[in-house]
Amino acid sequence: MGNELVRFSVAMPEDLLMRFDALVAKRGLAKNRSEVVRDLVREALVEDRVADPGVEVVGTLTIVYNHHASDVQEKLHHVQHHSYGSVVSTTHVHMDEDNCLEVIILRGETTDVQDIAHRILGTKGVKNGGLVLTTADAGQPD
């Protein structure tokens, strides 16, 4: 198997195709239906791959919190220091006088990374956040 392109056809209702074409248009001038389908397939393969326990993943956890909340920074630092082998880096941004945004880069086995993210997201004072996972081997040819 190489990287040669293989054509296949897809049948879909016209209204779905019109919505898909609007998505293609949003993605920019360099994108066409085929490129967007490839992007969506790669995204689905990554999502499926990182859901498997034991897979090595890299992720970004983005959180927003009020730094005035009771000991929130100490609690966040405690979780991160306790997980130092998985925490690659953090970026801290002062959003306004009260709120901070942190992006925490995590690396490790899927379940471990998700557990760290859940502990951080569940910390009192964290307003919201989300984890995005990826892996280098999903959606790409060998």
Phi and psi in degrees as GROMACS dihedral restraints (atoms count N, CA, C in turn):
[ dihedral_restraints ]
;  ai    aj    ak    al  type     phi  dphi    fc
    3     4     5     6     1  -113.0    20    10
    4     5     6     7     1  -160.6    20    10
    6     7     8     9     1   -99.5    20    10
    7     8     9    10     1    19.0    20    10
    9    10    11    12     1   -71.3    20    10
   10    11    12    13     1   145.5    20    10
   12    13    14    15     1   -78.0    20    10
   13    14    15    16     1   138.6    20    10
   15    16    17    18     1  -119.4    20    10
   16    17    18    19     1   129.1    20    10
   18    19    20    21     1   -87.5    20    10
   19    20    21    22     1   142.4    20    10
   21    22    23    24     1  -147.9    20    10
   22    23    24    25     1   160.0    20    10
   24    25    26    27     1  -110.5    20    10
   25    26    27    28     1   154.1    20    10
   27    28    29    30     1  -130.3    20    10
   28    29    30    31     1   131.0    20    10
   30    31    32    33     1  -104.0    20    10
   31    32    33    34     1   135.9    20    10
   33    34    35    36     1  -153.3    20    10
   34    35    36    37     1   158.1    20    10
   36    37    38    39     1   -60.7    20    10
   37    38    39    40     1   148.5    20    10
   39    40    41    42     1   -59.1    20    10
   40    41    42    43     1   -40.7    20    10
   42    43    44    45     1   -65.7    20    10
   43    44    45    46     1   -34.4    20    10
   45    46    47    48     1   -67.9    20    10
   46    47    48    49     1   -40.7    20    10
   48    49    50    51     1   -63.2    20    10
   49    50    51    52     1   -39.3    20    10
   51    52    53    54     1   -64.4    20    10
   52    53    54    55     1   -39.9    20    10
   54    55    56    57     1   -68.3    20    10
   55    56    57    58     1   -37.6    20    10
   57    58    59    60     1   -64.4    20    10
   58    59    60    61     1   -43.5    20    10
   60    61    62    63     1   -61.3    20    10
   61    62    63    64     1   -34.3    20    10
   63    64    65    66     1   -65.7    20    10
   64    65    66    67     1   -38.4    20    10
   66    67    68    69     1   -64.2    20    10
   67    68    69    70     1   -43.6    20    10
   69    70    71    72     1   -58.8    20    10
   70    71    72    73     1   -44.1    20    10
   72    73    74    75     1   -63.5    20    10
   73    74    75    76     1   -36.9    20    10
   75    76    77    78     1   -66.5    20    10
   76    77    78    79     1   -28.9    20    10
   78    79    80    81     1   -79.0    20    10
   79    80    81    82     1    -6.6    20    10
   81    82    83    84     1   114.4    20    10
   82    83    84    85     1   170.3    20    10
   84    85    86    87     1   -65.9    20    10
   85    86    87    88     1   -30.7    20    10
   87    88    89    90     1   -81.4    20    10
   88    89    90    91     1    -2.9    20    10
   90    91    92    93     1  -102.7    20    10
   91    92    93    94     1   143.6    20    10
   93    94    95    96     1  -132.1    20    10
   94    95    96    97     1   178.8    20    10
   96    97    98    99     1   -54.0    20    10
   97    98    99   100     1   -45.8    20    10
   99   100   101   102     1   -62.0    20    10
  100   101   102   103     1   -44.1    20    10
  102   103   104   105     1   -62.7    20    10
  103   104   105   106     1   -42.4    20    10
  105   106   107   108     1   -68.5    20    10
  106   107   108   109     1   -38.9    20    10
  108   109   110   111     1   -61.6    20    10
  109   110   111   112     1   -44.6    20    10
  111   112   113   114     1   -59.6    20    10
  112   113   114   115     1   -43.8    20    10
  114   115   116   117     1   -58.7    20    10
  115   116   117   118     1   -46.0    20    10
  117   118   119   120     1   -65.2    20    10
  118   119   120   121     1   -37.9    20    10
  120   121   122   123     1   -66.4    20    10
  121   122   123   124     1   -44.8    20    10
  123   124   125   126     1   -59.4    20    10
  124   125   126   127     1   -44.4    20    10
  126   127   128   129     1   -59.8    20    10
  127   128   129   130     1   -43.4    20    10
  129   130   131   132     1   -65.7    20    10
  130   131   132   133     1   -38.5    20    10
  132   133   134   135     1   -66.4    20    10
  133   134   135   136     1   -40.6    20    10
  135   136   137   138     1   -64.6    20    10
  136   137   138   139     1   -47.0    20    10
  138   139   140   141     1   -58.1    20    10
  139   140   141   142     1   -41.7    20    10
  141   142   143   144     1   -67.8    20    10
  142   143   144   145     1   -41.8    20    10
  144   145   146   147     1   -67.0    20    10
  145   146   147   148     1   -44.2    20    10
  147   148   149   150     1   -72.6    20    10
  148   149   150   151     1   -11.6    20    10
  150   151   152   153     1   -79.3    20    10
  151   152   153   154     1   -15.6    20    10
  153   154   155   156     1   -77.1    20    10
  154   155   156   157     1   128.3    20    10
  156   157   158   159     1   -61.0    20    10
  157   158   159   160     1   144.1    20    10
  159   160   161   162     1    90.8    20    10
  160   161   162   163     1    -8.9    20    10
  162   163   164   165     1   -78.8    20    10
  163   164   165   166     1   136.9    20    10
  165   166   167   168     1   -77.8    20    10
  166   167   168   169     1   124.5    20    10
  168   169   170   171     1  -127.8    20    10
  169   170   171   172     1   163.4    20    10
  171   172   173   174     1  -126.5    20    10
  172   173   174   175     1   138.9    20    10
  174   175   176   177     1  -145.9    20    10
  175   176   177   178     1   161.4    20    10
  177   178   179   180     1  -116.9    20    10
  178   179   180   181     1   128.7    20    10
  180   181   182   183     1  -109.2    20    10
  181   182   183   184     1   117.8    20    10
  183   184   185   186     1  -107.0    20    10
  184   185   186   187     1   126.6    20    10
  186   187   188   189     1  -131.1    20    10
  187   188   189   190     1   152.5    20    10
  189   190   191   192     1  -122.8    20    10
  190   191   192   193     1   132.1    20    10
  192   193   194   195     1  -146.3    20    10
  193   194   195   196     1   158.7    20    10
  195   196   197   198     1   -90.1    20    10
  196   197   198   199     1   116.1    20    10
  198   199   200   201     1   -71.6    20    10
  199   200   201   202     1    -9.3    20    10
  201   202   203   204     1   -82.4    20    10
  202   203   204   205     1   -14.3    20    10
  204   205   206   207     1   -61.0    20    10
  205   206   207   208     1   147.2    20    10
  207   208   209   210     1   -52.1    20    10
  208   209   210   211     1   109.6    20    10
  210   211   212   213     1    55.1    20    10
  211   212   213   214     1    22.3    20    10
  213   214   215   216     1   -60.3    20    10
  214   215   216   217     1   -43.1    20    10
  216   217   218   219     1   -65.5    20    10
  217   218   219   220     1   -40.6    20    10
  219   220   221   222     1   -62.9    20    10
  220   221   222   223     1   -41.1    20    10
  222   223   224   225     1   -65.2    20    10
  223   224   225   226     1   -42.9    20    10
  225   226   227   228     1   -64.3    20    10
  226   227   228   229     1   -42.9    20    10
  228   229   230   231     1   -63.8    20    10
  229   230   231   232     1   -38.3    20    10
  231   232   233   234     1   -60.4    20    10
  232   233   234   235     1   -47.8    20    10
  234   235   236   237     1   -61.6    20    10
  235   236   237   238     1   -43.6    20    10
  237   238   239   240     1   -67.9    20    10
  238   239   240   241     1   -41.1    20    10
  240   241   242   243     1   -68.1    20    10
  241   242   243   244     1   -36.4    20    10
  243   244   245   246     1   -65.3    20    10
  244   245   246   247     1   -24.7    20    10
  246   247   248   249     1  -112.2    20    10
  247   248   249   250     1    30.3    20    10
  249   250   251   252     1   -55.4    20    10
  250   251   252   253     1   -28.4    20    10
  252   253   254   255     1   -69.4    20    10
  253   254   255   256     1   -20.7    20    10
  255   256   257   258     1  -105.4    20    10
  256   257   258   259     1   -19.7    20    10
  258   259   260   261     1   -87.1    20    10
  259   260   261   262     1   112.3    20    10
  261   262   263   264     1   -84.2    20    10
  262   263   264   265     1   -44.8    20    10
  264   265   266   267     1  -164.7    20    10
  265   266   267   268     1   158.0    20    10
  267   268   269   270     1  -134.5    20    10
  268   269   270   271     1   149.9    20    10
  270   271   272   273     1  -126.1    20    10
  271   272   273   274     1   130.0    20    10
  273   274   275   276     1  -115.9    20    10
  274   275   276   277     1   130.1    20    10
  276   277   278   279     1  -127.9    20    10
  277   278   279   280     1   131.2    20    10
  279   280   281   282     1   -85.6    20    10
  280   281   282   283     1   111.1    20    10
  282   283   284   285     1   -79.1    20    10
  283   284   285   286     1   -41.4    20    10
  285   286   287   288     1  -159.0    20    10
  286   287   288   289     1  -164.2    20    10
  288   289   290   291     1   -64.5    20    10
  289   290   291   292     1   -24.2    20    10
  291   292   293   294     1  -111.1    20    10
  292   293   294   295     1   -34.1    20    10
  294   295   296   297     1  -106.9    20    10
  295   296   297   298     1   142.7    20    10
  297   298   299   300     1  -123.8    20    10
  298   299   300   301     1   150.9    20    10
  300   301   302   303     1  -117.7    20    10
  301   302   303   304     1   134.0    20    10
  303   304   305   306     1  -125.8    20    10
  304   305   306   307     1   139.6    20    10
  306   307   308   309     1  -115.0    20    10
  307   308   309   310     1   120.4    20    10
  309   310   311   312     1  -112.9    20    10
  310   311   312   313     1   121.5    20    10
  312   313   314   315     1   -91.7    20    10
  313   314   315   316     1   124.3    20    10
  315   316   317   318     1  -118.3    20    10
  316   317   318   319     1   149.8    20    10
  318   319   320   321     1  -144.5    20    10
  319   320   321   322     1   138.6    20    10
  321   322   323   324     1   154.0    20    10
  322   323   324   325     1  -164.6    20    10
  324   325   326   327     1   -72.5    20    10
  325   326   327   328     1   142.9    20    10
  327   328   329   330     1   -45.3    20    10
  328   329   330   331     1   -53.7    20    10
  330   331   332   333     1   -62.9    20    10
  331   332   333   334     1   -40.1    20    10
  333   334   335   336     1   -64.9    20    10
  334   335   336   337     1   -44.6    20    10
  336   337   338   339     1   -64.3    20    10
  337   338   339   340     1   -43.1    20    10
  339   340   341   342     1   -64.1    20    10
  340   341   342   343     1   -37.7    20    10
  342   343   344   345     1   -64.0    20    10
  343   344   345   346     1   -43.7    20    10
  345   346   347   348     1   -61.1    20    10
  346   347   348   349     1   -45.2    20    10
  348   349   350   351     1   -60.8    20    10
  349   350   351   352     1   -43.1    20    10
  351   352   353   354     1   -63.9    20    10
  352   353   354   355     1   -39.8    20    10
  354   355   356   357     1   -64.4    20    10
  355   356   357   358     1   -40.8    20    10
  357   358   359   360     1   -70.0    20    10
  358   359   360   361     1   -46.7    20    10
  360   361   362   363     1   -64.0    20    10
  361   362   363   364     1   -27.6    20    10
  363   364   365   366     1   -86.8    20    10
  364   365   366   367     1     1.1    20    10
  366   367   368   369     1   -71.6    20    10
  367   368   369   370     1   130.3    20    10
  369   370   371   372     1   -59.2    20    10
  370   371   372   373     1   127.9    20    10
  372   373   374   375     1   109.0    20    10
  373   374   375   376     1   -20.4    20    10
  375   376   377   378     1   -77.7    20    10
  376   377   378   379     1   120.5    20    10
  378   379   380   381     1   -79.2    20    10
  379   380   381   382     1   -45.5    20    10
  381   382   383   384     1  -164.4    20    10
  382   383   384   385     1   170.7    20    10
  384   385   386   387     1   172.7    20    10
  385   386   387   388     1   179.0    20    10
  387   388   389   390     1  -162.9    20    10
  388   389   390   391     1   150.7    20    10
  390   391   392   393     1  -109.7    20    10
  391   392   393   394     1   131.3    20    10
  393   394   395   396     1  -119.5    20    10
  394   395   396   397     1   122.6    20    10
  396   397   398   399     1  -110.2    20    10
  397   398   399   400     1   149.3    20    10
  399   400   401   402     1  -148.8    20    10
  400   401   402   403     1   169.2    20    10
  402   403   404   405     1  -146.6    20    10
  403   404   405   406     1   151.2    20    10
  405   406   407   408     1   -73.5    20    10
  406   407   408   409     1   -21.3    20    10
  408   409   410   411     1   -97.7    20    10
  409   410   411   412     1    -4.9    20    10
  411   412   413   414     1   -93.5    20    10
  412   413   414   415     1   139.0    20    10
  414   415   416   417     1    77.1    20    10
  415   416   417   418     1     4.2    20    10
  417   418   419   420     1  -122.1    20    10
  418   419   420   421     1   147.3    20    10
  420   421   422   423     1   -67.1    20    10
  421   422   423   424     1   151.8    20    10
